[in-house]
Structures are given as structure tokens and as C-alpha cells.
Amino acid sequence: GDEASSVVNRQRRYLFTCCIITKLQYIPVTHTLYSPTMWSRMAPSRVLIVALASSSSTVSAFLPRPILATRPLSFSSTCRFSSSSTTDTDTPAVLPTFDTKEDYLSFLQERSQLPKGFATGTAKGTFVSQEAPAMGKLPISGTVIHLTEGPTENWAAVFTKNKFPGAPIIVGRARLASGNALQALVINNKVSNVCSGGDGVADAEQVCEAVAQALQLPGGAASVLPSSTGVIGWRVPAKELAQDVVPQAVKNLQTTSGLNAAKAIMTTDRYPKLRSKTLSNGARIVGIAKGAGMIEPNMATMLAYIMTDATVPRQELQKMLTGAVNQSFNSISIDGDESTSDTCVAICSNQYPQGDLDEFKEALNQVCLGLSADLVRNGEGTAHVMRVQIDNFPGSDFEARRLGRHICNSPLFKCAVSGNDPNTGRLAGAIGSFMGKFKNEESVSSMSLTLGGRTIFSNGKFVLEGDDVEKELSNHMKDAQLGEEDEWPRHQKFVEIGVDFANGSGSATVLGSDLTAEYVVVNADYRS
């Protein structure tokens, strides 16, 4: 009820009518939305509230608790946020629209309360690259995440499968394999500490030692997990981080908000990403992530840190995180390049007793799905986000996901989407290319394609009916368009693509980015 009430408060300009789906009876929107007759046969946390905005024919669904399905529910984004009208403590599964950067940051700030037992601190510094000294002093940021109530054995991680992993990945894998308890994480941007001329592992350990000393950790450097992101091939400025940045970040530790950390880990990101969810027993999950380029999954394709004050046994947490990563971060692509530094960590401060693990799993999935969608929307130069739904694929879900990524990574189709050009032949061509290479024995005669919900291909032929259809498809793309340089996510719309083979059981949902001139500009001078 409070969720629906806050929606109405945010959207004062619209006239809303609400109904309970299972009853199909209209009831007025009140603060509690409580009626013994209406609710007697259902749990309020399981009810789906649908709000119909008078200015739109689309439907917005607001879920007090997530309802998970094998294929995602379709959400519109007519809900608009006003920073003065809500006190929600969690981010919804689908974010509202925002008119300004300030609105977006205010929205995240109100929902960024750290779980109990966590503190985050950030600091900035400068360094001169040994590989490119002519560039002069360059900025670098450091972030420390501290478990204030002591070390924990309940942590999990998934790392990149790139064959040239960064030194922090090597250290992290060793920490994970040894079963070490953790009490801190340290992250730097600007330099990824990958295949550098020096001893990258020693440099990473030097930074970890600085954190351990500054926090007086009983477990020493072995209880600190490092991460780095930025330029590949440069030596990480370990001395500057250890002597200047880390001590200041520790001094700046605070327990109020995770938004400072979400901002500090950014590189070419245009805005911070943060998602949060509170469980029924009061435990909280807060996740932050960075990543805008080199986004092609073979794990998480970025850096993500998920903090919770719940107690989840280590083995269970690892299973849950791996599953969440597969359906979220492993199902996105911006540019088809897998990073050498991918890290996704989930860590418990154990401030609440073990609760309903199924509920925790659902909440973890929601946080990861939200962050993964945020990453694509924030991609370098991204102006459209594609959502590709593969159904009835003649193969496994993994293979279906590969096809979805293949579509999202087709340069020709990405460019067509960028220009709001419904060049459907490029979509069919990308699918045919994949099937010819990897599933040549399978028939595609029953395959159908949809764009924006309209069937465009069926029974081996395109179904395109003149200028009106062309305009409809182009308008669908235009409606989902974002600004290539926007510093906040204006909306949550997608270019919707459906692929149904009608002769298999594999399915997947994959998010991808278009390809714009801004992407080339950003990556042409990335180091400077």
C-alpha cells in the first residue's frame, strides 16, 4: 500500500485508478490500500498493483515484492520522480523517469542507506604514469569498504574468465580459494593493474597492507580484497595509493550512504549505479556497480559490490551469486569486449540472524538485474538499450543467451538502432549468421520476429506492410532513445526485440547497446 501511495505522490499530474488483478475490482488509492474484504484471501506482499495513467495507454506495474518469471514482465516508465514526494528506502525493480541529474542523485541518496556493519570511504589523489609520463599528473580515486563489526567468512565472488586477468583478480582468486575471512575491500580507478611491466600482485598486496594498517585489521592484508579498473598495461601507482589515497579514504569512512562509493569507482561512467532492497526481517542488501565499456559477459563484465547485513552461509551465498550473475551481468553486452578486471563480490556483515534464504535469493537477483540494466543504459555513448527476448530456442538457455548477445553485438544492427532505422534485414541477418555457424543442423522455418511488439517476420518471410508500419517501428525506437551524453537515466525504456523459434525449450533475455559516434569519441582518447 505504501508503495502505491508513494507512486501517486510522485505522479500528481496524472489521474490514477488502481485495481487488484485477481479481483478486477476498482478501489480508490489510499495510504494503506487496506480492505479486509479485498485482502482476506491473499497475502498483501504478493499482490500486483497496476496503475493506469490517463496520459498513456501503457501500463506501469509496481511490485511491493518482486514477482520473478522466466521472461521479464513488461514495464513502462510513465512514473516520474519528484525529490520532495517520497521516503522509500529501496530502489524499485524498475526506476522511474527523472527530469534532472539532481532528481536522480536525490532518488539514489534516499535509498542508499548502508546495511549495518558497513562503512565506506573515498579519497582522490594524483599520479604520473611510468608508461606515459608526458601526460603529467593524472587523477585517481580510491574506495575502502570496511566491515566495522569484524571479519566475515560469509562472502562470495565471481571473476573474469579473460585469459589476461588483472593482478587483483589473481589475488582475489587466491583469497576465495583459501577461504580467508574478509574485513575490507579496496578499489581504485584509472589504472587496472593488468599485465604491467612491474609486479602487479606485489603492488596490489601493498595497497591491501596499507588498508590493513590504517584500519588495524587483525587479519592483516589477507583480509582485504583488492580491485582495480582503468587503463590496461599501466603499473598501478601503489605508492601514491598506499601513502596518500588509502589513509584519507579511511579517515573519510562513514556508515550513512553507499552513494559515495558508487561515485568513486566510476571511470567513463556518466552516473553512479546503486540498487537496494530490504528483507522482511529488516536485513538490507545494497549493491553498487561501475562499467560503461568493455562490457561483454563471461562473468560480470564490470565491478560490482553487494553488501548485506544478513547472514548467509558462504557456500549458499556463492551458489546464489553465481546464479544471479548468470541471469543478469552475464546477459548484457555493450561492445562485445570482455574486461580483464571483472569482479562481482557479495559480502555479509552477519548483523541479522539467518532468515528466509529464498527471500534473500529473490532480493539478490533483483539487485543484480537492476544493476546490470543500469550498466547498459549507462554504456559509453549509449542512446538506445535493446532488450532481446529469445524463446523456444532449439538448444540450452546458455546457447539462447549467446544468440541474444550475437544480435546485440552486430555492428550493422547496432548502427541501425542508433539511427532509429527499422532495418529488419540486419536483425534477420545476424540471427541467420549465428545459426549457420553454431546450430546449422537446426531448422529456422518456424521462427518469428517481433520489433516493438509487432510481428515483422514469420514463416520465412518478412511481414512489412508499407509506410505506416515503417513509421511505427521507427517511432518505437525513437521513444526508447536516450541522450548519448546524458548524466542521468532519463527513462527505463527499451527497443523490444522478440525471437521465437517455436521448436525448442531454450530461452534468454539479453540487454544490449546501440553504437553511436559518441562511443568512438570516448574510446579514441580514453587514456587522456
C-alpha positions as CSV (number, residue, x, y, z in Angstrom):
1,G,0.0,0.0,0.0
2,D,2.7,2.5,0.9
3,E,4.4,1.7,-2.4
4,A,1.3,2.5,-4.4
5,S,0.8,5.7,-2.3
6,S,4.3,6.9,-3.0
7,V,3.7,6.3,-6.7
8,V,0.7,8.5,-6.6
9,N,2.6,11.2,-4.7
10,R,5.3,11.2,-7.4
11,Q,2.8,11.3,-10.2
12,R,0.4,14.1,-9.1
13,R,0.0,15.3,-12.7
14,Y,-1.7,12.0,-13.7
15,L,-5.1,10.6,-12.7
16,F,-4.6,7.1,-11.4
17,T,-7.0,4.2,-11.0
18,C,-5.9,1.1,-9.2
19,C,-7.3,-2.4,-9.3
20,I,-6.4,-5.7,-7.8
21,I,-5.6,-8.1,-10.7
22,T,-7.1,-11.2,-9.1
23,K,-10.4,-9.3,-8.3
24,L,-10.7,-7.0,-11.2
25,Q,-12.5,-4.5,-8.9
26,Y,-11.6,-0.9,-8.9
27,I,-10.8,0.6,-5.5
28,P,-9.6,4.1,-4.5
29,V,-6.0,4.8,-3.8
30,T,-5.5,5.4,-0.1
31,H,-2.4,5.5,2.0
32,T,-2.9,1.9,3.2
33,L,-5.0,0.4,0.4
34,Y,-6.4,-1.9,3.0
35,S,-9.8,-3.6,2.9
36,P,-10.4,-6.8,4.9
37,T,-12.8,-8.0,2.2
38,M,-10.4,-7.4,-0.7
39,W,-7.3,-8.8,1.1
40,S,-8.9,-11.7,3.0
41,R,-7.7,-14.4,0.5
42,M,-4.3,-13.1,-0.4
43,A,-1.0,-12.0,1.1
44,P,-0.6,-8.3,0.6
45,S,3.1,-8.7,-0.3
46,R,2.1,-11.0,-3.2
47,V,-0.4,-8.7,-4.9
48,L,0.4,-6.9,-8.1
49,I,-0.8,-3.3,-8.2
50,V,-1.4,-1.8,-11.7
51,A,-1.6,1.9,-12.1
52,L,-3.2,3.3,-15.3
53,A,-2.1,6.7,-16.2
54,S,-4.6,8.8,-18.1
55,S,-1.9,10.3,-20.3
56,S,-0.8,7.0,-21.6
57,S,-2.2,3.7,-22.9
58,T,0.7,1.8,-21.4
59,V,0.6,0.1,-18.0
60,S,3.1,0.5,-15.1
61,A,3.5,-2.3,-12.6
62,F,4.7,-1.6,-9.1
63,L,5.8,-4.6,-7.1
64,P,5.9,-4.3,-3.3
65,R,7.9,-7.6,-3.5
66,P,9.3,-8.9,-6.8
67,I,7.4,-11.4,-8.8
68,L,10.1,-13.4,-10.7
69,A,9.3,-15.1,-14.0
70,T,11.3,-16.9,-16.7
71,R,10.7,-13.9,-19.0
72,P,10.6,-10.4,-17.6
73,L,7.4,-8.5,-17.1
74,S,7.0,-5.6,-19.4
75,F,7.2,-2.3,-17.5
76,S,6.6,1.2,-18.9
77,S,8.2,4.2,-17.4
78,T,5.5,6.8,-17.0
79,C,6.2,7.1,-13.3
80,R,8.1,10.3,-12.7
81,F,10.2,11.0,-9.6
82,S,9.9,14.2,-7.6
83,S,12.6,14.5,-4.9
84,S,10.2,16.1,-2.4
85,S,7.5,13.5,-2.6
86,T,8.8,10.1,-1.4
87,T,10.6,8.5,1.5
88,D,11.0,5.0,0.2
89,T,14.2,3.2,1.4
90,D,14.6,0.8,-1.5
91,T,15.0,1.1,-5.2
92,P,12.1,-0.4,-7.2
93,A,12.7,-3.1,-9.8
94,V,12.2,-0.5,-12.5
95,L,13.3,3.0,-11.8
96,P,11.0,6.0,-12.5
97,T,11.8,8.7,-15.0
98,F,13.9,11.7,-14.0
99,D,13.8,15.2,-15.3
100,T,17.2,16.2,-14.0
101,K,20.5,14.8,-12.7
102,E,19.7,16.2,-9.3
103,D,16.5,14.3,-9.2
104,Y,18.3,11.1,-10.0
105,L,21.0,11.6,-7.4
106,S,18.5,12.6,-4.8
107,F,16.5,9.4,-5.5
108,L,19.6,7.3,-5.0
109,Q,20.7,9.1,-1.9
110,E,17.4,8.4,-0.2
111,R,17.7,4.7,-1.0
112,S,21.5,4.3,-0.3
113,Q,21.5,3.6,3.5
114,L,24.3,1.1,4.1
115,P,23.5,-2.2,5.8
116,K,24.5,-2.5,9.4
117,G,28.2,-3.2,9.9
118,F,29.4,-1.5,6.8
119,A,31.3,1.8,6.3
120,T,32.5,3.3,3.0
121,G,35.2,5.9,2.5
122,T,36.6,7.5,-0.6
123,A,39.5,9.8,-1.5
124,K,41.2,11.3,-4.5
125,G,44.9,11.6,-5.4
126,T,47.2,12.1,-8.4
127,F,50.0,10.1,-10.0
128,V,52.3,10.3,-13.0
129,S,52.2,7.2,-15.2
130,Q,55.5,5.5,-15.7
131,E,54.4,4.4,-19.1
132,A,53.2,7.8,-20.3
133,P,54.9,10.5,-18.1
134,A,54.3,13.2,-20.8
135,M,50.7,13.1,-19.8
136,G,51.6,14.7,-16.5
137,K,49.7,14.3,-13.2
138,L,46.6,12.3,-13.6
139,P,43.7,11.9,-11.2
140,I,43.0,8.6,-9.3
141,S,40.3,7.7,-6.8
142,G,40.3,5.1,-4.1
143,T,37.4,3.5,-2.2
144,V,37.5,1.5,1.0
145,I,34.6,-0.7,2.2
146,H,35.0,-1.7,5.8
147,L,33.2,-4.3,7.8
148,T,33.1,-2.4,11.1
149,E,32.0,-5.3,13.3
150,G,34.8,-7.7,12.4
151,P,35.8,-10.1,9.7
152,T,33.4,-12.4,7.9
153,E,33.8,-15.8,6.3
154,N,30.4,-15.3,4.5
155,W,31.5,-13.8,1.3
156,A,31.4,-14.9,-2.4
157,A,32.9,-13.7,-5.6
158,V,32.9,-14.3,-9.3
159,F,35.8,-13.2,-11.5
160,T,36.5,-12.6,-15.2
161,K,37.4,-15.6,-17.4
162,N,39.6,-13.4,-19.6
163,K,43.0,-15.2,-20.1
164,F,44.9,-12.0,-19.2
165,P,43.4,-11.3,-15.8
166,G,44.5,-8.3,-13.7
167,A,46.7,-8.7,-10.7
168,P,43.8,-8.0,-8.3
169,I,41.9,-10.9,-9.9
170,I,44.8,-13.2,-9.2
171,V,44.9,-12.0,-5.6
172,G,41.1,-12.3,-5.3
173,R,41.0,-15.9,-6.6
174,A,43.6,-16.9,-4.1
175,R,41.7,-15.3,-1.3
176,L,38.5,-17.0,-2.4
177,A,40.2,-20.4,-2.7
178,S,41.9,-20.2,0.7
179,G,38.6,-19.4,2.5
180,N,40.1,-16.3,4.0
181,A,37.8,-14.2,6.1
182,L,37.4,-10.6,4.8
183,Q,37.1,-7.4,6.6
184,A,37.7,-4.8,3.9
185,L,37.7,-4.2,0.2
186,V,39.8,-1.6,-1.6
187,I,39.1,-0.3,-5.2
188,N,41.0,2.1,-7.4
189,N,40.0,3.5,-10.7
190,K,42.1,4.9,-13.6
191,V,44.6,2.0,-13.7
192,S,43.5,-1.6,-13.9
193,N,46.9,-3.3,-12.9
194,V,46.8,-5.7,-15.8
195,C,49.9,-7.2,-17.4
196,S,52.0,-4.2,-16.4
197,G,55.8,-4.1,-16.5
198,G,56.2,-4.3,-12.8
199,D,55.0,-6.8,-10.2
200,G,51.2,-6.2,-10.2
201,V,50.5,-8.8,-7.5
202,A,53.0,-7.2,-5.2
203,D,51.5,-3.7,-5.9
204,A,48.0,-5.0,-5.1
205,E,49.2,-6.5,-1.9
206,Q,51.0,-3.3,-0.9
207,V,47.7,-1.4,-1.2
208,C,45.9,-4.1,0.8
209,E,48.6,-3.8,3.5
210,A,48.0,-0.1,3.7
211,V,44.3,-0.7,4.3
212,A,45.0,-3.3,6.9
213,Q,47.4,-1.0,8.8
214,A,45.1,2.1,8.5
215,L,42.1,0.0,9.9
216,Q,44.3,-2.1,12.3
217,L,42.8,-5.3,10.9
218,P,43.7,-8.4,12.9
219,G,43.7,-10.5,9.7
220,G,46.2,-8.2,8.0
221,A,46.4,-7.7,4.3
222,A,45.0,-11.2,3.7
223,S,41.6,-9.9,5.0
224,V,41.5,-7.2,2.3
225,L,40.2,-7.8,-1.2
226,P,41.6,-5.5,-4.0
227,S,40.0,-4.4,-7.2
228,S,41.3,-2.1,-9.9
229,T,39.8,-0.7,-13.1
230,G,41.1,1.6,-15.8
231,V,43.9,1.6,-18.3
232,I,45.3,-1.8,-19.2
233,G,49.1,-2.2,-19.2
234,W,50.0,0.6,-16.8
235,R,51.5,0.0,-13.4
236,V,49.2,0.8,-10.7
237,P,50.6,3.7,-8.6
238,A,50.8,1.6,-5.4
239,K,52.9,4.1,-3.5
240,E,50.5,7.0,-4.1
241,L,47.5,4.8,-3.2
242,A,49.1,3.3,-0.1
243,Q,50.6,6.5,1.3
244,D,48.1,9.2,0.2
245,V,44.8,7.9,-1.0
246,V,44.1,4.9,1.3
247,P,44.8,6.8,4.6
248,Q,42.5,9.6,3.5
249,A,39.8,7.2,2.4
250,V,39.9,5.6,5.8
251,K,39.6,9.0,7.5
252,N,36.5,9.6,5.4
253,L,34.7,6.4,6.3
254,Q,31.0,6.8,7.1
255,T,28.1,4.5,7.7
256,T,25.3,6.5,6.2
257,S,25.3,6.0,2.5
258,G,26.8,3.9,-0.2
259,L,26.4,6.5,-2.9
260,N,29.9,8.0,-2.3
261,A,31.4,4.6,-3.2
262,A,29.2,4.2,-6.2
263,K,30.5,7.6,-7.5
264,A,34.2,7.0,-6.6
265,I,34.5,3.7,-8.5
266,M,33.4,5.2,-11.8
267,T,35.7,5.6,-14.8
268,T,33.9,6.6,-18.1
269,D,30.6,6.0,-16.4
270,R,28.3,9.1,-16.7
271,Y,26.4,8.5,-13.5
272,P,26.6,6.2,-10.4
273,K,24.6,2.9,-10.2
274,L,23.1,1.8,-6.9
275,R,20.3,-0.7,-6.0
276,S,18.9,-1.6,-2.6
277,K,16.4,-4.0,-1.1
278,T,15.2,-4.5,2.5
279,L,14.1,-8.0,3.6
280,S,11.1,-8.9,5.8
281,N,13.3,-9.4,8.8
282,G,14.9,-5.9,8.4
283,A,18.1,-7.1,6.8
284,R,19.3,-5.0,3.9
285,I,21.0,-5.5,0.6
286,V,22.8,-2.6,-1.1
287,G,24.7,-3.0,-4.4
288,I,26.9,-0.7,-6.4
289,A,28.5,-1.2,-9.8
290,K,30.6,0.5,-12.4
291,G,31.2,-0.2,-16.0
292,A,30.4,1.6,-19.3
293,G,32.8,0.0,-21.8
294,M,34.4,-3.4,-22.3
295,I,31.0,-4.9,-21.5
296,E,30.6,-8.4,-22.9
297,P,29.8,-11.1,-20.4
298,N,31.9,-14.1,-19.4
299,M,31.1,-13.2,-15.8
300,A,30.2,-9.7,-14.7
301,T,32.0,-7.5,-17.2
302,M,32.5,-4.8,-14.7
303,L,33.0,-4.2,-10.9
304,A,30.0,-4.8,-8.6
305,Y,29.9,-4.9,-4.8
306,I,26.9,-6.2,-3.0
307,M,26.8,-5.5,0.8
308,T,24.3,-7.1,3.2
309,D,23.8,-7.3,6.9
310,A,22.0,-10.6,6.5
311,T,23.7,-13.9,7.5
312,V,24.0,-16.3,4.5
313,P,26.4,-19.3,4.8
314,R,29.3,-19.0,2.4
315,Q,28.5,-22.0,0.2
316,E,24.9,-20.9,-0.2
317,L,26.0,-17.3,-0.9
318,Q,28.4,-18.5,-3.7
319,K,25.6,-20.5,-5.4
320,M,23.2,-17.6,-5.2
321,L,25.7,-15.1,-6.5
322,T,26.7,-17.3,-9.4
323,G,23.1,-17.8,-10.4
324,A,22.3,-14.1,-10.1
325,V,25.3,-13.2,-12.2
326,N,24.3,-15.7,-14.9
327,Q,20.8,-14.1,-15.4
328,S,22.0,-10.5,-15.0
329,F,25.6,-9.5,-15.7
330,N,26.1,-12.5,-18.0
331,S,23.2,-11.4,-20.1
332,I,24.3,-7.9,-21.1
333,S,26.6,-6.5,-23.8
334,I,27.6,-3.0,-24.8
335,D,30.5,-3.5,-27.1
336,G,31.4,-7.2,-27.2
337,D,34.7,-6.8,-25.3
338,E,35.2,-8.8,-22.1
339,S,37.2,-6.9,-19.5
340,T,40.3,-8.3,-17.8
341,S,39.2,-7.0,-14.4
342,D,35.6,-8.2,-13.9
343,T,34.7,-8.7,-10.3
344,C,31.4,-9.2,-8.5
345,V,31.5,-9.6,-4.8
346,A,28.8,-10.3,-2.2
347,I,29.7,-9.9,1.4
348,C,27.8,-10.3,4.7
349,S,28.3,-8.5,7.9
350,N,26.1,-11.0,9.7
351,Q,24.2,-8.5,11.8
352,Y,20.8,-10.3,11.4
353,P,20.3,-14.0,12.1
354,Q,19.9,-16.3,9.1
355,G,16.4,-15.7,7.6
356,D,14.5,-17.0,4.6
357,L,17.2,-17.9,2.1
358,D,14.6,-18.0,-0.8
359,E,13.6,-14.4,0.0
360,F,17.3,-13.4,0.1
361,K,17.9,-15.1,-3.3
362,E,15.0,-13.2,-4.8
363,A,16.2,-9.9,-3.5
364,L,19.8,-10.6,-4.6
365,N,18.5,-11.4,-8.1
366,Q,16.5,-8.1,-8.2
367,V,19.5,-6.1,-7.1
368,C,21.8,-7.7,-9.7
369,L,19.2,-7.4,-12.5
370,G,18.7,-3.7,-11.7
371,L,22.4,-3.0,-11.7
372,S,23.0,-4.9,-15.0
373,A,20.3,-2.9,-16.7
374,D,21.8,0.3,-15.3
375,L,25.2,-0.6,-16.7
376,V,23.8,-1.0,-20.3
377,R,21.8,2.2,-20.0
378,N,25.0,4.0,-18.9
379,G,27.1,2.5,-21.6
380,E,29.7,4.6,-23.3
381,G,27.7,6.6,-25.9
382,T,24.6,4.5,-25.4
383,A,21.5,6.1,-26.9
384,H,19.2,3.0,-27.0
385,V,19.0,-0.1,-24.9
386,M,17.9,-3.2,-26.7
387,R,16.1,-5.9,-24.9
388,V,16.2,-9.2,-26.8
389,Q,13.9,-12.0,-25.7
390,I,14.7,-15.4,-27.1
391,D,12.0,-18.1,-26.7
392,N,11.7,-21.7,-27.7
393,F,15.3,-21.9,-28.9
394,P,16.5,-25.3,-30.2
395,G,19.2,-25.6,-27.5
396,S,20.1,-24.7,-24.0
397,D,19.4,-21.4,-22.2
398,F,23.2,-20.8,-22.4
399,E,23.1,-21.1,-26.2
400,A,20.0,-18.9,-26.3
401,R,21.9,-16.3,-24.4
402,R,24.8,-16.5,-26.8
403,L,22.4,-15.8,-29.7
404,G,21.0,-12.8,-27.8
405,R,24.5,-11.4,-27.4
406,H,25.2,-12.0,-31.0
407,I,22.3,-9.9,-32.0
408,C,23.2,-7.1,-29.6
409,N,26.8,-7.2,-30.9
410,S,26.0,-7.0,-34.6
411,P,27.6,-3.7,-35.7
412,L,25.2,-3.2,-38.6
413,F,22.1,-3.8,-36.4
414,K,23.5,-1.6,-33.6
415,C,24.0,1.3,-36.0
416,A,20.5,0.8,-37.4
417,V,19.1,1.1,-33.9
418,S,21.2,4.1,-33.2
419,G,19.7,5.9,-36.3
420,N,16.1,4.8,-35.4
421,D,16.2,2.9,-38.7
422,P,14.0,-0.3,-38.6
423,N,16.3,-2.2,-41.0
424,T,14.9,-5.5,-40.1
425,G,17.0,-7.3,-42.6
426,R,20.1,-6.7,-40.4
427,L,18.3,-8.4,-37.5
428,A,17.4,-11.5,-39.5
429,G,20.9,-11.5,-41.0
430,A,22.5,-11.5,-37.5
431,I,20.3,-14.4,-36.4
432,G,21.0,-16.4,-39.6
433,S,24.7,-15.8,-39.2
434,F,24.7,-17.3,-35.7
435,M,22.5,-20.3,-36.6
436,G,24.6,-21.1,-39.6
437,K,27.8,-21.0,-37.6
438,F,26.7,-22.7,-34.4
439,K,23.4,-24.5,-35.0
440,N,23.4,-25.3,-38.7
441,E,21.5,-28.5,-38.3
442,E,18.5,-26.8,-36.7
443,S,15.5,-25.6,-38.7
444,V,14.6,-21.9,-38.6
445,S,11.5,-22.3,-40.8
446,S,9.1,-21.7,-37.9
447,M,11.0,-18.7,-36.5
448,S,9.1,-15.4,-36.0
449,L,10.5,-12.0,-35.1
450,T,8.9,-9.0,-33.4
451,L,10.0,-5.4,-33.1
452,G,8.2,-3.2,-30.6
453,G,5.6,-6.0,-30.2
454,R,4.8,-6.0,-33.9
455,T,5.4,-9.2,-36.0
456,I,8.0,-8.4,-38.7
457,F,9.0,-11.9,-39.8
458,S,7.1,-15.2,-39.9
459,N,7.2,-18.4,-41.9
460,G,10.5,-17.5,-43.6
461,K,9.2,-14.1,-44.9
462,F,9.2,-10.5,-43.7
463,V,5.8,-9.1,-42.8
464,L,6.2,-5.4,-43.6
465,E,3.1,-3.6,-44.7
466,G,4.1,-0.2,-46.1
467,D,4.9,3.2,-44.8
468,D,2.7,3.1,-41.7
469,V,4.5,0.0,-40.3
470,E,7.9,1.6,-41.1
471,K,6.9,4.7,-39.2
472,E,5.5,2.7,-36.3
473,L,8.8,0.7,-35.9
474,S,10.9,3.9,-36.2
475,N,8.8,5.6,-33.6
476,H,9.2,2.7,-31.3
477,M,13.0,3.2,-31.5
478,K,12.7,7.0,-31.1
479,D,10.5,6.5,-28.0
480,A,13.3,4.5,-26.4
481,Q,16.1,7.0,-27.3
482,L,18.4,8.5,-24.7
483,G,20.9,11.3,-24.9
484,E,24.4,9.9,-25.7
485,E,26.0,12.2,-23.2
486,D,23.2,12.3,-20.6
487,E,24.5,12.4,-17.0
488,W,21.5,10.5,-15.6
489,P,19.0,7.9,-16.9
490,R,16.0,9.8,-18.2
491,H,13.8,6.7,-18.5
492,Q,13.8,2.9,-18.5
493,K,12.5,2.2,-22.0
494,F,13.9,-0.5,-24.4
495,V,13.9,-1.3,-28.0
496,E,12.0,-4.5,-27.7
497,I,13.1,-7.4,-29.9
498,G,11.5,-10.9,-29.8
499,V,12.8,-14.0,-31.4
500,D,10.6,-17.2,-31.2
501,F,11.9,-20.4,-32.8
502,A,8.7,-22.4,-31.9
503,N,10.7,-25.7,-31.7
504,G,12.8,-25.8,-28.6
505,S,13.0,-25.1,-24.8
506,G,15.9,-22.6,-24.5
507,S,15.1,-19.1,-23.5
508,A,17.0,-16.0,-22.5
509,T,16.7,-12.2,-22.1
510,V,19.7,-10.1,-23.1
511,L,20.2,-6.4,-22.9
512,G,22.5,-4.6,-25.4
513,S,23.5,-1.1,-26.5
514,D,23.4,0.6,-29.9
515,L,26.6,2.0,-31.5
516,T,27.0,5.8,-31.7
517,A,29.6,8.3,-32.7
518,E,30.0,9.2,-29.1
519,Y,31.2,5.7,-28.3
520,V,34.0,6.2,-30.8
521,V,34.9,9.6,-29.3
522,V,35.1,8.3,-25.8
523,N,37.3,5.3,-26.7
524,A,39.5,7.2,-29.1
525,D,41.1,9.2,-26.3
526,Y,40.3,7.0,-23.3
527,R,43.7,7.3,-21.6
528,S,43.6,11.1,-21.6
